[in-house]
Amino acid sequence: MPLYAILIHFDPSAEHDAAELAEHDRHSDDLIRAGALVAAYALTPPETARSLRADGETDGPYTESKELIAGIGIVEASDREAALALARQNPAMRHGSGVEVREVAGAYLREADTAAAATAPAADVTAG
């Protein structure tokens, strides 16, 4: 069955409270119970980003945009319309933002314990 990435947008100038975050958690739980959610990743705030380009590095997100990516969900759906139906249920749709849906064209997932790796602190590769 095809995989679809759901990119969850948010407006960094808007307020986001604990109730809204809980709504996202309930939505994820619903997708898990339905057997549709394959993976989900919440991202840290955009001000923690470091953008790399050929001409240098900058703090924060590279793009100047009203909406930024808050997280990514990977769902399994029979077709694009089924993926869009799942995406329409995302709480971001009710909180002034939205989602973007794209079919996954290719993927790699390390076979090691990815849950532990995803929560482990990043190694400092600049230390010498």
C-alpha positions as protocol buffer text, in pm:
chain_id: "A"
residue {
  index: 1
  type: MET
  ca { x: 0 y: 0 z: 0 }
}
residue {
  index: 2
  type: PRO
  ca { x: 138 y: 347 z: -83 }
}
residue {
  index: 3
  type: LEU
  ca { x: 285 y: 574 z: 183 }
}
residue {
  index: 4
  type: TYR
  ca { x: 203 y: 944 z: 207 }
}
residue {
  index: 5
  type: ALA
  ca { x: 384 y: 1217 z: 399 }
}
residue {
  index: 6
  type: ILE
  ca { x: 162 y: 1466 z: 576 }
}
residue {
  index: 7
  type: LEU
  ca { x: 357 y: 1784 z: 642 }
}
residue {
  index: 8
  type: ILE
  ca { x: 189 y: 1966 z: 930 }
}
residue {
  index: 9
  type: HIS
  ca { x: 211 y: 2343 z: 901 }
}
residue {
  index: 10
  type: PHE
  ca { x: 178 y: 2598 z: 1179 }
}
residue {
  index: 11
  type: ASP
  ca { x: 182 y: 2973 z: 1212 }
}
residue {
  index: 12
  type: PRO
  ca { x: 468 y: 3067 z: 1447 }
}
residue {
  index: 13
  type: SER
  ca { x: 304 y: 3402 z: 1523 }
}
residue {
  index: 14
  type: ALA
  ca { x: -11 y: 3232 z: 1661 }
}
residue {
  index: 15
  type: GLU
  ca { x: -46 y: 3100 z: 2014 }
}
residue {
  index: 16
  type: HIS
  ca { x: -44 y: 2723 z: 2058 }
}
residue {
  index: 17
  type: ASP
  ca { x: -159 y: 2592 z: 2395 }
}
residue {
  index: 18
  type: ALA
  ca { x: -156 y: 2258 z: 2574 }
}
residue {
  index: 19
  type: ALA
  ca { x: -514 y: 2183 z: 2463 }
}
residue {
  index: 20
  type: GLU
  ca { x: -415 y: 2215 z: 2097 }
}
residue {
  index: 21
  type: LEU
  ca { x: -114 y: 1987 z: 2149 }
}
residue {
  index: 22
  type: ALA
  ca { x: -338 y: 1733 z: 2326 }
}
residue {
  index: 23
  type: GLU
  ca { x: -572 y: 1743 z: 2026 }
}
residue {
  index: 24
  type: HIS
  ca { x: -278 y: 1652 z: 1799 }
}
residue {
  index: 25
  type: ASP
  ca { x: -189 y: 1364 z: 2034 }
}
residue {
  index: 26
  type: ARG
  ca { x: -547 y: 1231 z: 2022 }
}
residue {
  index: 27
  type: HIS
  ca { x: -543 y: 1256 z: 1642 }
}
residue {
  index: 28
  type: SER
  ca { x: -219 y: 1054 z: 1630 }
}
residue {
  index: 29
  type: ASP
  ca { x: -371 y: 795 z: 1864 }
}
residue {
  index: 30
  type: ASP
  ca { x: -674 y: 768 z: 1632 }
}
residue {
  index: 31
  type: LEU
  ca { x: -447 y: 709 z: 1331 }
}
residue {
  index: 32
  type: ILE
  ca { x: -251 y: 445 z: 1524 }
}
residue {
  index: 33
  type: ARG
  ca { x: -570 y: 263 z: 1625 }
}
residue {
  index: 34
  type: ALA
  ca { x: -686 y: 272 z: 1261 }
}
residue {
  index: 35
  type: GLY
  ca { x: -356 y: 117 z: 1152 }
}
residue {
  index: 36
  type: ALA
  ca { x: -282 y: 410 z: 919 }
}
residue {
  index: 37
  type: LEU
  ca { x: 6 y: 583 z: 1098 }
}
residue {
  index: 38
  type: VAL
  ca { x: 344 y: 441 z: 1003 }
}
residue {
  index: 39
  type: ALA
  ca { x: 566 y: 708 z: 1162 }
}
residue {
  index: 40
  type: ALA
  ca { x: 532 y: 1053 z: 1312 }
}
residue {
  index: 41
  type: TYR
  ca { x: 789 y: 1317 z: 1399 }
}
residue {
  index: 42
  type: ALA
  ca { x: 731 y: 1641 z: 1588 }
}
residue {
  index: 43
  type: LEU
  ca { x: 995 y: 1903 z: 1517 }
}
residue {
  index: 44
  type: THR
  ca { x: 1153 y: 2148 z: 1761 }
}
residue {
  index: 45
  type: PRO
  ca { x: 1061 y: 2517 z: 1723 }
}
residue {
  index: 46
  type: PRO
  ca { x: 1197 y: 2690 z: 1410 }
}
residue {
  index: 47
  type: GLU
  ca { x: 1427 y: 2915 z: 1610 }
}
residue {
  index: 48
  type: THR
  ca { x: 1631 y: 2604 z: 1698 }
}
residue {
  index: 49
  type: ALA
  ca { x: 1696 y: 2531 z: 1329 }
}
residue {
  index: 50
  type: ARG
  ca { x: 2029 y: 2580 z: 1155 }
}
residue {
  index: 51
  type: SER
  ca { x: 2003 y: 2624 z: 777 }
}
residue {
  index: 52
  type: LEU
  ca { x: 2292 y: 2521 z: 555 }
}
residue {
  index: 53
  type: ARG
  ca { x: 2337 y: 2648 z: 200 }
}
residue {
  index: 54
  type: ALA
  ca { x: 2632 y: 2649 z: -38 }
}
residue {
  index: 55
  type: ASP
  ca { x: 2704 y: 3012 z: 51 }
}
residue {
  index: 56
  type: GLY
  ca { x: 2694 y: 2967 z: 430 }
}
residue {
  index: 57
  type: GLU
  ca { x: 2495 y: 2890 z: 742 }
}
residue {
  index: 58
  type: THR
  ca { x: 2223 y: 3083 z: 923 }
}
residue {
  index: 59
  type: ASP
  ca { x: 2029 y: 3040 z: 1244 }
}
residue {
  index: 60
  type: GLY
  ca { x: 1661 y: 2959 z: 1216 }
}
residue {
  index: 61
  type: PRO
  ca { x: 1463 y: 2840 z: 919 }
}
residue {
  index: 62
  type: TYR
  ca { x: 1594 y: 2933 z: 576 }
}
residue {
  index: 63
  type: THR
  ca { x: 1261 y: 3034 z: 436 }
}
residue {
  index: 64
  type: GLU
  ca { x: 1076 y: 3355 z: 512 }
}
residue {
  index: 65
  type: SER
  ca { x: 728 y: 3219 z: 550 }
}
residue {
  index: 66
  type: LYS
  ca { x: 411 y: 3274 z: 747 }
}
residue {
  index: 67
  type: GLU
  ca { x: 375 y: 2899 z: 795 }
}
residue {
  index: 68
  type: LEU
  ca { x: 649 y: 2656 z: 892 }
}
residue {
  index: 69
  type: ILE
  ca { x: 660 y: 2278 z: 934 }
}
residue {
  index: 70
  type: ALA
  ca { x: 572 y: 2160 z: 1287 }
}
residue {
  index: 71
  type: GLY
  ca { x: 584 y: 1788 z: 1218 }
}
residue {
  index: 72
  type: ILE
  ca { x: 565 y: 1507 z: 969 }
}
residue {
  index: 73
  type: GLY
  ca { x: 338 y: 1206 z: 969 }
}
residue {
  index: 74
  type: ILE
  ca { x: 376 y: 909 z: 739 }
}
residue {
  index: 75
  type: VAL
  ca { x: 51 y: 727 z: 670 }
}
residue {
  index: 76
  type: GLU
  ca { x: -39 y: 421 z: 471 }
}
residue {
  index: 77
  type: ALA
  ca { x: -340 y: 474 z: 247 }
}
residue {
  index: 78
  type: SER
  ca { x: -492 y: 290 z: -47 }
}
residue {
  index: 79
  type: ASP
  ca { x: -467 y: 597 z: -272 }
}
residue {
  index: 80
  type: ARG
  ca { x: -425 y: 974 z: -276 }
}
residue {
  index: 81
  type: GLU
  ca { x: -792 y: 1041 z: -193 }
}
residue {
  index: 82
  type: ALA
  ca { x: -772 y: 817 z: 114 }
}
residue {
  index: 83
  type: ALA
  ca { x: -455 y: 998 z: 225 }
}
residue {
  index: 84
  type: LEU
  ca { x: -626 y: 1335 z: 176 }
}
residue {
  index: 85
  type: ALA
  ca { x: -923 y: 1215 z: 383 }
}
residue {
  index: 86
  type: LEU
  ca { x: -686 y: 1126 z: 668 }
}
residue {
  index: 87
  type: ALA
  ca { x: -506 y: 1460 z: 634 }
}
residue {
  index: 88
  type: ARG
  ca { x: -831 y: 1656 z: 650 }
}
residue {
  index: 89
  type: GLN
  ca { x: -880 y: 1523 z: 1004 }
}
residue {
  index: 90
  type: ASN
  ca { x: -556 y: 1684 z: 1126 }
}
residue {
  index: 91
  type: PRO
  ca { x: -615 y: 1946 z: 1400 }
}
residue {
  index: 92
  type: ALA
  ca { x: -398 y: 2195 z: 1210 }
}
residue {
  index: 93
  type: MET
  ca { x: -691 y: 2226 z: 972 }
}
residue {
  index: 94
  type: ARG
  ca { x: -902 y: 2369 z: 1257 }
}
residue {
  index: 95
  type: HIS
  ca { x: -634 y: 2594 z: 1404 }
}
residue {
  index: 96
  type: GLY
  ca { x: -569 y: 2832 z: 1120 }
}
residue {
  index: 97
  type: SER
  ca { x: -295 y: 2635 z: 946 }
}
residue {
  index: 98
  type: GLY
  ca { x: -306 y: 2330 z: 729 }
}
residue {
  index: 99
  type: VAL
  ca { x: -126 y: 2028 z: 595 }
}
residue {
  index: 100
  type: GLU
  ca { x: 47 y: 1926 z: 275 }
}
residue {
  index: 101
  type: VAL
  ca { x: 19 y: 1571 z: 142 }
}
residue {
  index: 102
  type: ARG
  ca { x: 278 y: 1406 z: -81 }
}
residue {
  index: 103
  type: GLU
  ca { x: 318 y: 1046 z: -185 }
}
residue {
  index: 104
  type: VAL
  ca { x: 646 y: 900 z: -63 }
}
residue {
  index: 105
  type: ALA
  ca { x: 861 y: 820 z: -367 }
}
residue {
  index: 106
  type: GLY
  ca { x: 1129 y: 630 z: -179 }
}
residue {
  index: 107
  type: ALA
  ca { x: 1238 y: 563 z: 176 }
}
residue {
  index: 108
  type: TYR
  ca { x: 1511 y: 422 z: 393 }
}
residue {
  index: 109
  type: LEU
  ca { x: 1459 y: 316 z: 753 }
}
residue {
  index: 110
  type: ARG
  ca { x: 1745 y: 182 z: 956 }
}
residue {
  index: 111
  type: GLU
  ca { x: 1658 y: -156 z: 1105 }
}
residue {
  index: 112
  type: ALA
  ca { x: 1807 y: -72 z: 1446 }
}
residue {
  index: 113
  type: ASP
  ca { x: 1586 y: 46 z: 1729 }
}
residue {
  index: 114
  type: THR
  ca { x: 1476 y: 370 z: 1561 }
}
residue {
  index: 115
  type: ALA
  ca { x: 1257 y: 474 z: 1855 }
}
residue {
  index: 116
  type: ALA
  ca { x: 1559 y: 475 z: 2086 }
}
residue {
  index: 117
  type: ALA
  ca { x: 1772 y: 648 z: 1823 }
}
residue {
  index: 118
  type: ALA
  ca { x: 1509 y: 915 z: 1767 }
}
residue {
  index: 119
  type: THR
  ca { x: 1497 y: 1005 z: 2136 }
}
residue {
  index: 120
  type: ALA
  ca { x: 1869 y: 978 z: 2205 }
}
residue {
  index: 121
  type: PRO
  ca { x: 2070 y: 1300 z: 2223 }
}
residue {
  index: 122
  type: ALA
  ca { x: 2258 y: 1382 z: 1906 }
}
residue {
  index: 123
  type: ALA
  ca { x: 2630 y: 1313 z: 1908 }
}
residue {
  index: 124
  type: ASP
  ca { x: 2861 y: 1612 z: 1890 }
}
residue {
  index: 125
  type: VAL
  ca { x: 3044 y: 1544 z: 1565 }
}
residue {
  index: 126
  type: THR
  ca { x: 3233 y: 1875 z: 1582 }
}
residue {
  index: 127
  type: ALA
  ca { x: 3425 y: 1784 z: 1896 }
}
residue {
  index: 128
  type: GLY
  ca { x: 3769 y: 1666 z: 1822 }
}
